[in-house]
């Protein structure tokens, strides 16, 4: 299956980011053994650092994942420059709706993201997953991402875009 990445409106970006913030807070609390309030504070600090101008921060793309054979949205993604690493891009969020998982749409979305960031000149593409998410790790490894850092509950993965096809 092939997907298209469709830009979001500002209102859509804010709604998806808020939903993601809530979900990420709960996942962080579980992975790090934190109280939800402390996890929420940490997530808010991260968002302020990543998006100083909110969802309109330059070079951050919020896009719907749309299946080409059906114009309905099947998920969304947020991609932007890697924090503190010049020339690299980072997938801050990628989510395929539960009813579409396992259908190849996540892999197709990763392919489209890779094309997009390569065309923008990125040398590498990174992402974070919670260690408990074995299905996502399997997908990313199948797409050429390698584990570069592991901490209890967390895995960071990167793909070299310069020396891969």
ZAMARGU-4260 file (C-alpha; in steps of 0.2 Angstrom, whole numbers, plus 5000, padded with zeros to 4 digits):
<rodrens>
0) 5000/5000/5000 | 5006/5018/4996 | 5002/5033/5006 | 5003/5052/5003 | 5008/5064/5017
5) 4995/5079/5017 | 4999/5095/5027 | 4988/5099/5041 | 4980/5116/5045 | 4986/5126/5060
10) 4970/5120/5070 | 4973/5102/5065 | 4991/5103/5071 | 4986/5110/5088 | 4973/5096/5090
15) 4985/5082/5085 | 4999/5089/5096 | 4988/5090/5111 | 4982/5073/5109 | 5000/5067/5106
20) 5006/5076/5122 | 4993/5068/5133 | 4997/5050/5126 | 5016/5053/5127 | 5015/5060/5145
25) 5006/5043/5150 | 5019/5033/5141 | 5033/5042/5148 | 5026/5041/5166 | 5025/5022/5164
30) 5042/5020/5156 | 5051/5031/5168 | 5041/5027/5184 | 5036/5045/5186 | 5020/5053/5193
35) 5009/5059/5179 | 5012/5077/5184 | 5031/5076/5183 | 5030/5067/5166 | 5018/5081/5160
40) 5031/5094/5166 | 5045/5085/5157 | 5035/5083/5141 | 5030/5102/5141 | 5048/5107/5143
45) 5052/5096/5128 | 5039/5104/5118 | 5044/5121/5122 | 5062/5117/5117 | 5056/5109/5101
50) 5043/5121/5096 | 5047/5138/5102 | 5034/5146/5090 | 5021/5132/5093 | 5015/5122/5079
55) 5021/5135/5066 | 5039/5133/5071 | 5049/5133/5055 | 5054/5117/5047 | 5042/5106/5058
60) 5030/5097/5047 | 5013/5090/5053 | 5005/5079/5041 | 4991/5067/5039 | 4995/5050/5032
65) 4982/5046/5018 | 4980/5030/5010 | 4981/5032/4991 | 4967/5020/4987 | 4955/5028/5000
70) 4956/5047/5003 | 4953/5044/5022 | 4966/5048/5034 | 4974/5033/5042 | 4986/5042/5053
75) 4998/5057/5056 | 5016/5062/5058 | 5027/5076/5064 | 5044/5078/5057 | 5057/5091/5060
80) 5075/5095/5062 | 5084/5085/5075 | 5087/5095/5091 | 5105/5100/5092 | 5110/5090/5077
85) 5113/5101/5061 | 5107/5093/5045 | 5098/5078/5052 | 5079/5076/5053 | 5068/5067/5067
90) 5052/5059/5067 | 5044/5066/5083 | 5028/5057/5080 | 5021/5044/5068 | 5005/5035/5072
95) 4994/5024/5061 | 4977/5022/5067 | 4974/5005/5076 | 4962/4998/5063 | 4975/5001/5049
100) 4991/4994/5058 | 4999/4979/5051 | 4993/4983/5033 | 5009/4991/5027 | 5004/5009/5029
105) 5016/5013/5042 | 5031/5007/5032 | 5024/5016/5017 | 5023/5032/5028 | 5041/5030/5033
110) 5046/5028/5015 | 5037/5045/5011 | 5045/5053/5026 | 5062/5047/5020 | 5059/5054/5003
115) 5054/5071/5010 | 5068/5073/5022 | 5081/5067/5009 | 5075/5080/4997 | 5077/5093/5010
120) 5095/5088/5012 | 5094/5078/5028 | 5109/5066/5031 | 5101/5055/5044 | 5083/5052/5051
125) 5080/5048/5069 | 5066/5043/5080 | 5062/5038/5098 | 5052/5023/5104 | 5047/5017/5121
130) 5056/5000/5124 | 5039/4991/5126 | 5034/4995/5108 | 5042/4979/5100 | 5031/4980/5085
135) 5037/4998/5081 | 5055/4993/5083 | 5053/4978/5071 | 5045/4990/5058 | 5059/5002/5060
140) 5073/4989/5060 | 5065/4982/5044 | 5067/5000/5036 | 5085/5001/5040 | 5085/5010/5057
145) 5098/5005/5070 | 5098/5007/5088 | 5110/5020/5093 | 5105/5023/5111 | 5096/5013/5124
150) 5091/5019/5141 | 5079/5010/5153 | 5062/5011/5145 | 5068/5021/5129 | 5076/5017/5113
155) 5083/5029/5100 | 5086/5024/5082 | 5094/5032/5067 | 5095/5028/5049 | 5109/5035/5038
160) 5101/5043/5022 | 5118/5047/5013 | 5124/5029/5012 | 5107/5019/5011 | 5095/5017/4996
</rodrens>
